[in-house]
């Protein structure tokens, strides 16, 4: 592979204008296709195989036109202190507000609380009105949401306290924006500091943007054909930028190193692609494995996000292998810092093939490696114990899907949630929708009444609404109000209790009882995520270990890589639990309400961080193995690897940490959680695992680190990632045109 990529790099360098033109043409074509493509389909979140989804599907079938998946809003009205909401002026203000909304844009119904049983609190101070919309959450027209907020303000003008709950005001998530812009700016600063050259710093940013632009254009162009919604590309954009910058960063860094050893720019480009480019291929494959593995979870939207992101990563690899060396052909020696080029011009630069002077000062990476080599066992124990302590809170991990209760108190949704809890009880914010399928029963109404009676008698149930039948009379809906909030463990137990009674009710009445609703769906999502966690880990880590075995031709190094990754992810989850579940340092980062960890967080964290972690592992350890294969002792090979790659791996990690940490300042709790988890995981993995534990383990193992049974050595293909075969390849003469462009 190294030989093939070496020739590809030299070819792209020589044919730089053709390569650049081809990429521009492909990007333009993808942009045209995206512009002409039909609109992307709506997001259809579904959880196949869960009871909540089965009930939801049956609800759409038996209650046609009911807009079960439409957005809704709850206007919560509270009377002034010492007054009742049922008092004449207050009631009139509520009715006027509801009537104002009834005929609004996209509104399918607005229920007067005084005509709906249970919509006025027992103490008479609070009432709520439900407004239903034909559009889905996140897609309600601006005119409709403006009308909703204006109506609420009219209620406030009448002296009432009015807040808006529900999902009608939910904004549709959009890819791109300030977070990506801030991330790119921080990346530029780190790259300039790392390379000391504006030209070299700009190249990774440019190629990453081109790769992401092409990936997002293709997602848009194929959206209607493959069922890719507008939010499918969110993960693709984030990871595309991350790996696009990383891959170009490593290749440019190797190109500069080859130039410093005295090679011509063309030869340096070829060798950079042959060595660092080989690492890019296998690092990209590990990321693709992690993303494609999301299909194991069984959630269609997550699988599509993973496959779309995997496609963008493949594009990033192709860009790194072809466009990066082509652009290096345009900048040549300008990739080096000005002071180095000036020293070369004065005759004080490194001469071709010059050895490193014996008395030359070692860089920070080499000094750090030698420090670890002096006391590897102590460093290893400190690193493992430290991460273990940080991971301890993860033992108390509780998964869920936080709702309005997790929003900041400055939002109207959170204030509406609190007012409903005060007026009606905490369980009122998470009612359980119980569907009773009485099709084929002898006494449908009697069966539904028995189900109502049975559920009402369960501990933890405050009240049950009377059954509401569809037009055909074969299905009834009733709502059970729990005594506890939607994210509390007691509510989860109640859902399981009701489902446990379903078999007995089926035997006694012939009716099928299904529990659904937002609360039950969230519980089912969390359970499905928990059940999928171990299979996902087994598939992703197992395939990656096999792949790394091919890369490193070792049994122990891939196992060490996988165990180190598990340590860093466990520590990151521990940090998330400590902050968002236990409340440690919550005030510092603006967490106003503790609660369960987002159910998708562990798998999302594993998928994203695994790819980045294996990037750092491949780039760092392949350089160590390269030194070992070329005759260095194991300890000296570690120093060589750190001398050349520690700085660039550190820069790549700082870029990712800065980008992810920027999301901690967002107001949305789930975005905060993702930002903290990803930033912590990258920090732990890059600096504790890859830069500390990895060299300590390699130092302790010595030559045994690269042990491979003979029978396995014969089975595994030799892909030559370290580029040992390049020493047998005679450099082709540089074309005359090279001196003109550099």
Residue pairs with C-beta under 8 A, 6 or more apart in sequence:
1 278
1 281
1 719
1 720
1 721
2 274
2 275
2 278
2 719
2 720
2 721
2 722
2 723
2 724
2 725
2 726
3 274
3 720
3 725
3 726
3 729
5 273
5 274
5 277
5 278
5 281
5 321
6 270
6 271
6 273
6 274
6 723
6 726
6 729
7 270
8 273
8 277
8 321
8 322
8 325
9 269
9 270
9 271
9 272
9 273
9 274
9 277
9 321
9 325
10 266
10 267
10 269
10 270
10 325
10 732
12 19
12 269
12 273
12 321
12 322
12 323
12 325
12 326
12 329
13 265
13 266
13 269
13 270
13 325
13 326
13 328
13 329
14 266
14 329
14 735
14 738
15 326
16 325
16 326
16 327
16 329
16 330
16 741
19 322
19 323
19 326
20 323
20 326
20 327
20 330
23 210
23 319
23 322
23 323
23 326
26 214
27 210
27 213
27 214
27 217
30 214
30 217
30 218
30 221
31 213
31 217
33 217
33 218
33 221
34 216
34 217
34 218
34 220
34 221
37 220
37 221
37 222
37 223
37 224
38 223
38 224
39 223
39 224
40 220
40 223
40 224
40 228
40 229
40 230
40 232
41 223
41 224
41 227
41 228
41 229
42 136
42 139
42 229
43 136
43 138
43 229
43 230
43 231
43 301
44 229
44 300
44 301
45 301
46 53
46 299
46 300
46 301
47 53
47 298
47 299
47 521
47 524
47 525
47 528
48 298
48 300
49 298
49 528
50 521
50 524
50 525
50 527
50 528
51 499
51 514
51 515
51 516
51 520
51 524
52 514
52 515
52 516
52 517
52 520
52 521
52 523
52 524
53 516
53 521
53 524
54 514
55 433
55 435
55 514
55 515
55 516
55 520
56 68
56 516
56 521
58 435
58 437
58 475
58 514
59 66
59 68
59 433
59 435
59 475
59 477
59 516
60 66
60 68
60 69
62 437
62 470
62 472
62 474
62 475
63 470
63 475
63 477
67 108
67 132
67 133
67 134
69 136
70 108
70 132
70 133
70 134
70 135
70 136
71 132
71 133
71 135
71 136
71 137
71 138
71 139
71 140
71 166
71 167
71 168
71 170
72 130
72 131
72 132
72 133
72 166
72 167
72 168
73 130
73 131
73 133
73 148
73 164
73 165
73 166
73 167
73 168
73 169
74 128
74 129
74 130
74 131
74 164
74 165
74 166
74 416
74 420
75 97
75 98
75 101
75 128
75 129
75 131
75 148
75 151
75 152
75 155
75 162
75 163
75 164
76 126
76 127
76 128
76 162
76 163
76 164
76 165
76 416
76 419
76 420
76 423
77 85
77 90
77 93
77 94
77 97
77 113
77 126
77 127
77 128
77 129
77 155
77 160
77 161
77 162
78 85
78 125
78 126
78 160
78 161
78 162
78 419
78 423
79 85
79 87
79 90
79 124
79 125
79 126
79 160
79 161
80 90
80 159
80 160
80 161
83 90
83 125
84 90
84 124
84 125
85 91
85 94
85 120
85 121
85 124
85 125
85 126
85 127
85 160
86 114
86 120
86 124
86 127
89 158
89 159
90 158
90 159
90 160
91 114
93 154
93 155
93 158
93 159
93 160
94 112
94 113
94 114
94 127
94 129
94 155
94 160
95 112
95 114
96 154
96 158
97 129
97 151
97 152
97 154
97 155
97 158
97 162
98 110
98 111
98 112
98 113
98 129
98 131
99 110
99 112
100 147
100 151
100 154
101 107
101 110
101 131
101 147
101 148
101 151
102 109
102 110
104 110
104 144
104 147
104 148
105 141
105 143
105 144
105 147
106 133
106 134
106 135
106 140
106 141
106 144
107 131
107 132
107 133
107 134
107 144
108 132
108 133
108 134
109 130
109 131
109 132
110 129
110 130
110 131
110 132
111 119
111 129
111 130
111 131
112 129
113 119
113 120
113 127
113 128
113 129
114 120
114 127
116 130
117 465
118 463
118 465
119 127
119 128
119 129
119 130
120 126
120 127
121 127
121 423
121 424
123 423
125 423
126 419
126 420
126 422
126 423
126 424
128 420
130 166
131 148
131 166
131 168
133 140
133 144
133 168
135 141
135 144
137 167
137 168
137 170
138 167
138 170
138 171
138 172
138 173
139 172
140 168
140 169
144 168
145 168
145 169
148 164
148 168
148 169
149 164
149 169
152 162
152 163
152 164
152 412
153 162
155 162
156 162
161 419
163 412
163 413
163 415
163 416
163 419
164 412
164 413
164 416
165 404
165 412
165 413
165 416
165 417
165 420
165 429
166 413
166 416
169 412
169 413
172 230
173 231
173 234
174 230
175 216
175 230
175 231
175 233
175 234
175 237
176 237
179 659
179 662
179 663
179 666
180 237
180 241
182 659
182 662
183 241
183 655
183 658
183 659
183 662
184 205
184 209
184 241
186 655
186 658
186 659
186 662
187 204
187 205
187 245
187 655
187 658
187 659
188 201
188 202
188 205
190 651
190 654
190 655
190 658
191 200
191 201
191 202
191 204
191 205
191 245
191 249
191 651
191 655
192 198
192 201
193 651
194 201
194 249
194 253
194 647
194 648
194 651
195 201
195 252
195 253
195 256
195 335
195 337
196 337
196 338
196 339
197 334
197 335
197 336
197 337
197 338
199 331
199 334
199 335
200 252
200 256
200 331
200 334
200 335
200 336
203 248
203 252
203 324
203 327
203 328
203 331
203 335
204 244
204 245
204 248
204 249
204 252
205 245
206 327
207 244
207 248
207 319
207 320
207 323
207 324
207 327
208 240
208 241
208 244
208 245
208 248
208 316
209 241
209 244
210 319
210 323
211 240
211 244
211 312
211 315
211 316
211 319
212 236
212 237
212 240
212 241
212 244
212 312
212 316
214 315
215 233
215 236
215 237
215 240
215 308
215 311
215 312
215 315
215 316
216 233
216 236
216 237
216 240
216 312
218 311
218 315
219 228
219 232
219 233
219 236
219 308
219 311
219 312
220 233
222 228
223 229
223 230
223 232
226 304
227 304
228 304
228 308
229 301
229 304
231 301
231 305
232 301
232 304
232 305
232 308
233 308
234 305
235 291
235 305
235 306
235 308
235 309
235 608
236 305
236 308
236 309
236 311
236 312
237 312
238 309
238 608
239 287
239 291
239 309
239 312
239 313
239 608
239 611
240 309
240 312
240 313
240 315
240 316
241 659
242 612
242 655
242 656
242 659
243 283
243 284
243 287
243 313
243 316
243 611
243 612
243 615
244 316
244 319
244 320
245 652
245 655
246 283
246 612
246 615
246 652
246 655
246 656
247 280
247 283
247 284
247 316
247 317
247 319
247 320
247 324
248 319
248 320
248 324
249 648
249 651
249 652
250 276
250 279
250 280
250 619
250 645
250 648
250 652
251 272
251 273
251 276
251 277
251 280
251 320
251 324
251 325
252 272
252 324
252 328
252 335
253 276
253 645
253 647
253 648
254 271
254 272
254 275
254 276
255 268
255 269
255 272
255 325
255 328
255 335
256 335
256 336
257 644
258 267
258 268
258 271
258 272
259 265
259 268
259 333
259 335
259 336
260 336
260 340
260 350
261 350
261 352
261 353
261 354
262 350
262 351
262 352
262 353
262 354
263 271
263 352
263 731
264 731
264 734
264 738
265 328
265 329
265 332
265 333
265 738
265 742
266 329
266 734
266 735
266 738
267 731
267 734
268 328
269 325
269 328
269 329
270 325
270 731
271 723
271 726
272 325
272 328
273 321
273 324
273 325
274 723
274 726
275 622
275 626
275 721
275 722
275 723
275 726
276 619
277 320
277 321
278 622
278 719
278 720
278 721
278 722
278 723
279 551
279 618
279 619
279 622
279 721
280 317
280 320
280 321
281 317
281 321
282 547
282 548
282 550
282 551
282 618
282 719
282 721
283 614
283 615
283 618
283 619
284 313
284 314
284 316
284 317
285 547
286 544
286 547
286 548
286 610
286 611
286 614
286 615
286 618
287 310
287 313
287 610
287 611
287 612
287 614
287 615
288 310
288 313
288 314
289 540
289 543
289 544
289 547
290 540
290 544
290 606
290 607
290 608
290 610
290 611
290 614
291 306
291 307
291 309
291 310
291 313
291 607
291 611
292 306
292 307
292 310
293 306
293 536
293 539
293 540
293 543
293 607
294 302
294 303
294 305
294 306
294 307
294 536
294 603
294 607
295 303
295 306
295 307
296 532
296 535
296 536
296 539
297 303
297 528
297 529
297 532
297 536
297 603
298 528
298 532
299 525
299 528
302 600
302 603
306 607
313 611
328 335
329 738
329 741
330 741
331 742
332 738
332 741
332 742
333 341
333 344
333 742
334 341
334 742
340 349
341 349
343 349
344 350
362 370
362 643
363 643
363 646
363 647
364 646
364 647
365 642
365 643
365 644
365 645
365 646
365 647
365 650
366 639
366 642
366 643
366 646
368 642
368 646
368 691
369 638
369 639
369 641
369 642
369 643
369 646
369 695
370 639
372 379
372 638
372 692
372 695
372 696
372 699
373 635
373 638
373 639
373 695
373 699
376 695
376 696
376 697
376 699
376 700
377 696
377 700
379 692
379 693
379 696
380 693
380 696
380 697
380 700
383 688
383 689
383 692
383 693
383 696
384 567
384 693
386 688
387 567
387 568
387 570
387 571
387 684
387 688
387 689
388 567
388 571
390 571
390 574
390 575
390 684
391 567
391 570
391 571
391 573
391 574
392 574
393 573
393 574
393 575
393 577
393 578
393 581
393 582
394 570
394 573
394 574
394 577
396 577
396 581
396 582
397 573
397 577
397 581
397 597
397 602
398 489
398 581
398 596
398 597
399 526
399 529
399 530
399 596
399 597
399 598
399 599
399 601
399 602
400 487
400 522
400 523
400 526
400 595
400 596
400 597
400 598
400 599
401 522
401 525
401 526
401 598
401 599
402 487
402 595
402 596
402 598
402 669
402 670
403 417
403 429
403 430
403 486
403 487
403 518
403 522
404 411
404 413
404 414
404 416
404 417
404 429
405 414
405 417
405 429
405 485
405 486
405 487
405 593
405 595
406 487
406 593
406 595
406 669
406 670
407 413
407 414
407 417
407 593
407 668
407 669
408 414
408 590
408 592
408 667
408 669
409 415
409 418
409 592
410 667
411 667
414 593
417 429
420 428
420 429
421 428
421 429
421 485
424 481
425 462
425 481
425 483
426 483
426 484
426 485
426 488
427 462
427 481
427 482
427 483
427 484
427 485
427 486
427 491
428 481
429 485
429 486
430 482
430 485
430 486
430 487
430 491
430 517
430 518
430 519
431 479
431 480
431 481
431 482
431 517
431 519
432 479
432 480
432 481
432 482
432 494
432 495
432 498
432 515
432 516
432 517
432 519
432 520
433 477
433 479
433 515
433 516
433 517
433 520
434 451
434 455
434 464
434 477
434 478
434 479
434 480
434 498
434 513
434 514
434 515
434 516
435 475
435 476
435 477
435 513
435 514
435 515
435 516
436 447
436 448
436 451
436 467
436 475
436 476
436 477
436 478
436 511
436 512
436 513
437 474
437 475
437 511
437 512
437 513
437 514
438 444
438 447
438 448
438 473
438 474
438 475
438 476
438 509
438 510
438 511
439 474
439 475
440 474
440 510
441 447
441 509
441 510
441 511
442 510
444 469
444 473
444 474
444 476
444 511
445 467
445 469
446 509
447 509
447 510
447 511
448 467
448 469
448 476
448 478
448 511
449 467
450 505
450 508
450 509
451 467
451 476
451 478
451 505
451 509
451 511
451 513
452 464
452 466
452 467
452 478
454 501
454 505
455 461
455 464
455 478
455 480
455 498
455 501
456 463
456 464
456 480
458 494
458 497
458 498
458 501
460 482
460 483
460 484
460 490
460 491
460 493
460 494
460 497
461 480
461 481
461 482
461 483
461 494
462 481
462 482
462 483
463 480
463 481
464 478
464 479
464 480
464 481
465 478
465 479
466 478
467 476
467 477
467 478
468 476
468 477
468 478
469 475
469 476
470 476
479 517
480 498
482 490
482 491
482 494
482 519
483 490
484 490
484 491
484 494
485 491
486 518
486 519
486 522
487 522
487 595
487 596
491 519
491 523
492 523
495 515
495 519
495 520
495 523
498 513
498 515
499 513
499 515
501 513
502 512
502 513
502 514
505 511
505 513
506 512
506 513
522 599
525 599
525 600
526 596
526 599
529 599
529 600
529 602
529 603
530 599
532 603
533 602
533 603
533 606
536 603
536 606
537 566
537 606
540 606
540 607
540 610
541 562
541 565
541 566
541 610
544 558
544 561
544 562
544 610
544 614
545 558
545 559
545 561
545 562
546 558
548 557
548 558
548 561
548 614
548 617
548 618
549 555
549 558
549 712
549 716
550 716
550 717
550 719
551 618
551 622
551 719
551 721
552 558
552 621
552 622
552 625
552 706
552 721
553 706
553 708
553 713
553 716
553 718
554 705
554 706
554 707
554 708
555 707
555 708
555 709
555 712
556 701
556 704
556 705
556 707
557 621
557 698
557 705
557 706
560 694
560 697
561 613
561 614
561 617
561 621
561 694
564 613
564 617
564 685
564 689
564 690
564 693
564 694
565 609
565 610
565 613
565 614
565 685
565 689
567 684
567 689
567 693
568 609
568 613
568 681
568 684
568 685
568 688
568 689
569 602
569 605
569 606
569 609
569 610
569 681
569 685
571 680
571 681
571 684
571 688
572 605
572 609
572 677
572 678
572 680
572 681
572 684
573 597
573 601
573 602
573 605
573 677
575 676
575 677
575 680
576 597
576 601
576 673
576 676
576 677
576 680
577 597
578 584
578 585
579 585
579 586
579 589
579 591
579 676
580 586
580 591
580 594
580 595
580 597
580 669
580 672
580 673
580 676
581 594
581 595
581 596
581 597
582 594
583 591
583 594
586 592
586 594
589 664
589 672
589 676
590 665
590 667
590 672
591 669
591 672
593 669
597 673
598 670
598 673
598 674
601 673
601 674
601 677
604 674
605 677
605 678
605 681
608 678
609 678
609 681
609 682
609 685
612 656
612 682
612 685
613 681
613 682
613 685
613 686
613 689
613 690
615 652
616 649
616 652
616 653
616 685
616 686
616 690
617 690
617 694
618 721
619 645
619 648
619 649
620 641
620 642
620 645
620 646
620 649
620 690
620 691
620 694
621 641
621 694
621 698
622 721
622 722
623 640
623 641
623 644
623 645
623 722
624 637
624 638
624 640
624 641
624 642
624 698
625 637
625 641
625 706
625 721
625 722
626 637
626 640
626 641
626 722
626 723
626 724
627 636
627 637
627 638
627 640
627 641
628 634
628 637
628 706
629 722
629 724
630 722
630 724
632 640
634 698
634 699
634 701
634 702
634 703
634 705
635 699
635 702
638 695
638 698
638 699
642 695
646 691
649 686
649 690
649 691
650 686
650 687
650 691
652 686
653 682
653 683
653 686
653 687
656 678
656 679
656 682
656 686
657 679
657 682
657 683
657 686
660 674
660 675
660 678
660 679
660 682
661 675
661 676
661 679
662 675
663 671
663 672
663 674
663 675
663 678
664 672
664 675
664 676
664 679
665 672
665 675
666 672
666 675
697 705
698 705
708 716
